[in-house]
Amino acid sequence: MRLWAAISLPDLRTRSYPSWIAGLRYTGPDGTNRGKYCKGLRPGTVLSLVREPDNPHSESGLAVAVKHSGRHLGYIPNRHHWVGKAMDEGKVVDCAVDRIETTGWFFVRARFVGLTLTVANPTRERAASVIKEPKPKRDKVAEAREKERERRASDLCIDGLRVLAHIARSDDDLSAEELAVQAEYIFLRLHSAGYERDAFLIEKLLGTAQGLIVPRRAFVRAANIVSKDKDNFAQVLNATLRMVSRSGPFNEIERTALEKLQAAGRTNGWL
């Protein structure tokens, strides 16, 4: 858990960070059916962030509510408590919808709403507006290099994250412990590929993982791909064992998934 604490707090420079709305499956305190309401949002929709320092469910006192047109849609996840700290320090935190995942056939509702949080230092912005410094030129080569770096990181982790997402969603819930396991898998996978610790990149991949919907066939395919690489298989298996052990007795999906993952490892000679 020390590792997770170390990688979950970004430095608050003016840049964007991925997040999501927590608590979508609950009815809002104002009576809003959050899942139903959020299905009508679109990428780019601007949302409001409201501090709730007296929220009794927040141990840290840093709760931040997400609202749209006065509707209470949920909260910034507890593990992103730095958002509340940034707002208390007077920093401007803008919030917009990044993507929406829906579920249901007859009664469609949002099951996941990804966010983009943009943090700006008001003092720095005011100074810049007074001085009127010229806008720095975009380094297109550096931007292309960074995009390629992120694409490669995603390719390295995506199949392992599909395996873990399938198991994490087996009880229709995603706990903080399961998120920590996924984050540590990302860190170890990237570290073994030569990446230096990058909190922003880990957060971005973790946000991608929260939007994954992995049916049984997709899980089997991902498990077979993961098992072709000994190191990746070991990392995913270790993460899987930690994840299922934290949720109490195995449910049927967890048991079947673990058996198929181990069978794939035996096929390739790793077990």
C-alpha positions as CSV (number, residue, x, y, z in Angstrom):
1,M,0.0,0.0,0.0
2,R,3.0,2.3,0.4
3,L,3.6,2.0,-3.3
4,W,0.0,3.0,-4.1
5,A,0.3,6.1,-1.8
6,A,3.4,7.1,-3.6
7,I,1.9,7.0,-7.0
8,S,-1.5,8.4,-6.4
9,L,-0.7,12.0,-5.7
10,P,0.2,14.0,-8.8
11,D,2.1,17.3,-8.7
12,L,-0.4,20.1,-9.2
13,R,1.0,21.8,-12.2
14,T,-1.3,23.1,-14.9
15,R,-2.2,20.0,-16.7
16,S,-5.0,17.4,-16.9
17,Y,-5.6,14.3,-14.9
18,P,-8.1,11.4,-15.4
19,S,-10.7,10.5,-12.8
20,W,-14.2,9.3,-12.7
21,I,-17.5,9.7,-10.8
22,A,-17.8,7.5,-7.7
23,G,-21.3,6.4,-6.4
24,L,-23.2,6.3,-9.7
25,R,-25.2,3.3,-8.6
26,Y,-26.7,5.2,-5.6
27,T,-29.5,7.7,-5.7
28,G,-28.3,11.3,-5.1
29,P,-29.2,13.1,-1.9
30,D,-31.4,15.3,-4.1
31,G,-33.3,12.3,-5.4
32,T,-31.4,12.1,-8.7
33,N,-31.2,8.7,-10.4
34,R,-27.5,9.1,-11.2
35,G,-27.1,6.3,-13.6
36,K,-30.2,7.3,-15.6
37,Y,-29.3,11.0,-15.6
38,C,-25.6,10.5,-16.6
39,K,-26.5,8.4,-19.6
40,G,-27.5,11.6,-21.3
41,L,-24.2,13.4,-20.7
42,R,-21.8,13.7,-23.6
43,P,-17.9,13.8,-23.8
44,G,-16.9,17.4,-23.2
45,T,-19.9,18.2,-21.0
46,V,-18.6,20.6,-18.3
47,L,-19.4,19.6,-14.7
48,S,-19.2,21.4,-11.4
49,L,-17.1,20.4,-8.5
50,V,-18.4,21.4,-5.0
51,R,-16.4,20.9,-1.8
52,E,-18.3,19.1,1.0
53,P,-16.0,19.6,4.0
54,D,-18.7,18.4,6.5
55,N,-19.6,15.2,4.6
56,P,-20.0,12.6,7.3
57,H,-18.9,9.8,5.0
58,S,-15.5,11.4,4.3
59,E,-12.8,10.5,6.8
60,S,-10.4,13.0,5.4
61,G,-12.9,15.9,5.2
62,L,-11.9,16.4,1.5
63,A,-15.1,15.2,-0.2
64,V,-15.8,16.8,-3.6
65,A,-19.2,16.4,-5.1
66,V,-19.7,16.3,-8.9
67,K,-22.8,18.2,-10.1
68,H,-24.5,19.1,-13.4
69,S,-27.3,21.7,-13.6
70,G,-27.7,21.4,-9.9
71,R,-28.0,17.6,-10.0
72,H,-25.9,15.6,-7.6
73,L,-24.1,13.0,-9.7
74,G,-21.7,11.5,-7.2
75,Y,-18.2,12.2,-5.9
76,I,-14.6,12.4,-6.9
77,P,-13.1,9.1,-5.7
78,N,-11.7,9.2,-2.2
79,R,-8.3,8.2,-3.5
80,H,-8.1,11.4,-5.5
81,H,-8.3,13.5,-2.2
82,W,-5.7,15.8,-3.7
83,V,-8.6,17.5,-5.6
84,G,-10.1,18.7,-2.4
85,K,-6.7,19.8,-1.2
86,A,-6.1,21.7,-4.4
87,M,-9.5,23.5,-4.1
88,D,-8.9,24.4,-0.5
89,E,-5.6,25.9,-1.6
90,G,-7.4,28.2,-4.0
91,K,-6.5,26.3,-7.2
92,V,-9.0,26.2,-10.0
93,V,-10.1,22.7,-10.9
94,D,-12.1,22.3,-14.0
95,C,-14.1,19.1,-14.7
96,A,-15.4,17.7,-18.0
97,V,-16.8,14.4,-19.1
98,D,-14.2,12.3,-20.9
99,R,-16.2,9.2,-21.7
100,I,-19.3,7.3,-20.7
101,E,-19.9,3.5,-20.4
102,T,-23.6,2.3,-20.3
103,T,-25.2,-0.9,-19.3
104,G,-28.7,-2.4,-19.5
105,W,-30.9,-3.3,-22.4
106,F,-34.4,-2.0,-21.7
107,F,-33.3,0.4,-18.9
108,V,-30.1,1.9,-20.1
109,R,-28.0,3.6,-17.5
110,A,-24.4,4.9,-17.1
111,R,-22.2,2.5,-15.2
112,F,-19.0,4.5,-15.6
113,V,-18.3,8.2,-16.3
114,G,-14.7,9.1,-16.9
115,L,-13.6,12.6,-16.2
116,T,-10.8,15.0,-17.1
117,L,-9.7,17.2,-14.3
118,T,-7.7,20.3,-15.3
119,V,-5.8,22.0,-12.4
120,A,-4.5,25.5,-12.7
121,N,-2.7,27.7,-10.3
122,P,-4.7,31.0,-10.2
123,T,-1.7,33.0,-9.0
124,R,0.3,31.8,-11.9
125,E,-2.5,32.5,-14.3
126,R,-3.0,36.0,-13.0
127,A,0.7,36.7,-13.3
128,A,0.8,35.4,-16.8
129,S,-2.1,37.6,-17.8
130,V,-0.4,40.7,-16.5
131,I,3.0,40.0,-17.9
132,K,1.5,38.7,-21.2
133,E,4.3,36.3,-21.9
134,P,4.3,34.8,-25.4
135,K,2.6,31.5,-25.6
136,P,5.3,28.8,-25.9
137,K,5.5,27.0,-29.2
138,R,4.2,23.5,-29.3
139,D,6.9,20.9,-29.7
140,K,5.1,18.5,-32.1
141,V,8.0,16.1,-32.1
142,A,7.9,15.8,-28.3
143,E,4.1,15.5,-28.3
144,A,4.3,12.7,-30.9
145,R,7.0,10.9,-28.8
146,E,4.8,11.2,-25.7
147,K,1.8,9.8,-27.5
148,E,3.8,6.9,-28.8
149,R,5.1,6.3,-25.2
150,E,1.6,6.2,-23.9
151,R,0.4,3.9,-26.7
152,R,3.2,1.5,-25.9
153,A,2.4,1.6,-22.2
154,S,-1.2,0.8,-23.0
155,D,-0.2,-2.1,-25.2
156,L,1.9,-3.5,-22.4
157,C,-0.8,-3.4,-19.8
158,I,-4.2,-3.7,-21.6
159,D,-4.5,-7.5,-21.6
160,G,-3.5,-7.8,-18.0
161,L,-6.0,-5.1,-17.1
162,R,-8.7,-6.9,-19.0
163,V,-8.1,-10.0,-16.9
164,L,-8.2,-8.0,-13.7
165,A,-11.2,-6.0,-14.7
166,H,-13.2,-9.2,-15.5
167,I,-12.4,-10.5,-12.0
168,A,-12.9,-7.1,-10.2
169,R,-16.4,-6.7,-11.7
170,S,-17.5,-10.3,-10.8
171,D,-19.3,-9.0,-7.7
172,D,-20.6,-5.8,-9.5
173,D,-18.4,-3.7,-7.2
174,L,-15.0,-2.1,-7.4
175,S,-13.3,-1.6,-4.1
176,A,-10.4,0.6,-3.2
177,E,-8.3,-2.5,-2.5
178,E,-9.0,-3.8,-6.1
179,L,-8.0,-0.4,-7.5
180,A,-4.8,-0.5,-5.6
181,V,-4.0,-4.0,-6.9
182,Q,-4.6,-2.8,-10.5
183,A,-2.5,0.3,-10.0
184,E,0.4,-1.8,-8.6
185,Y,0.2,-4.2,-11.6
186,I,0.5,-1.2,-13.9
187,F,3.5,0.1,-12.1
188,L,5.3,-3.2,-12.0
189,R,4.5,-4.0,-15.7
190,L,5.8,-0.6,-16.8
191,H,8.8,-0.8,-14.5
192,S,9.8,-4.2,-16.0
193,A,9.6,-2.6,-19.4
194,G,12.0,0.2,-18.5
195,Y,9.5,2.9,-17.7
196,E,10.3,5.3,-14.8
197,R,7.6,5.9,-12.2
198,D,5.0,8.2,-13.8
199,A,2.0,8.9,-11.7
200,F,0.1,10.6,-14.5
201,L,0.6,7.7,-16.9
202,I,-0.5,5.2,-14.2
203,E,-3.6,7.3,-13.4
204,K,-4.4,7.4,-17.1
205,L,-4.2,3.7,-17.6
206,L,-6.1,3.1,-14.4
207,G,-8.9,5.3,-15.7
208,T,-8.9,3.3,-18.9
209,A,-9.2,0.1,-16.9
210,Q,-12.3,1.4,-15.0
211,G,-14.1,1.7,-18.4
212,L,-13.4,-1.9,-19.5
213,I,-16.3,-4.3,-20.0
214,V,-14.8,-7.7,-20.3
215,P,-17.2,-10.6,-21.1
216,R,-16.0,-14.2,-20.7
217,R,-14.7,-14.7,-24.3
218,A,-12.7,-11.5,-24.1
219,F,-11.3,-12.6,-20.7
220,V,-10.2,-16.0,-22.1
221,R,-8.5,-14.2,-25.1
222,A,-6.7,-11.8,-22.8
223,A,-5.6,-14.6,-20.4
224,N,-4.1,-16.5,-23.3
225,I,-2.2,-13.5,-24.5
226,V,-0.9,-12.7,-21.0
227,S,0.3,-16.3,-20.5
228,K,2.6,-16.1,-23.5
229,D,4.9,-13.7,-21.5
230,K,6.3,-15.3,-18.4
231,D,6.9,-12.1,-16.5
232,N,3.5,-10.6,-17.4
233,F,1.8,-13.9,-16.5
234,A,3.5,-13.9,-13.1
235,Q,2.5,-10.3,-12.4
236,V,-1.1,-10.9,-13.5
237,L,-1.5,-14.1,-11.6
238,N,0.0,-12.5,-8.4
239,A,-2.4,-9.5,-8.8
240,T,-5.4,-11.9,-9.4
241,L,-4.6,-13.9,-6.3
242,R,-4.3,-10.8,-4.2
243,M,-7.6,-9.4,-5.6
244,V,-9.7,-12.6,-5.0
245,S,-8.2,-13.1,-1.5
246,R,-9.3,-9.7,-0.4
247,S,-12.9,-10.2,-1.5
248,G,-13.5,-13.1,0.9
249,P,-14.6,-16.6,-0.4
250,F,-14.3,-17.0,-4.2
251,N,-17.5,-16.5,-6.2
252,E,-18.1,-18.6,-9.3
253,I,-16.7,-16.1,-11.7
254,E,-13.5,-15.6,-9.7
255,R,-13.0,-19.3,-9.3
256,T,-13.5,-20.0,-13.0
257,A,-11.3,-17.1,-14.1
258,L,-8.5,-18.2,-11.8
259,E,-8.7,-21.8,-13.1
260,K,-8.5,-20.6,-16.7
261,L,-5.6,-18.3,-16.0
262,Q,-3.7,-21.0,-14.3
263,A,-4.5,-23.5,-17.1
264,A,-3.1,-21.0,-19.6
265,G,0.0,-20.7,-17.6
266,R,0.5,-24.5,-17.4
267,T,0.0,-24.7,-21.2
268,N,3.0,-22.4,-21.6
269,G,5.1,-24.2,-19.0
270,W,5.0,-21.4,-16.3
271,L,3.3,-23.6,-13.6
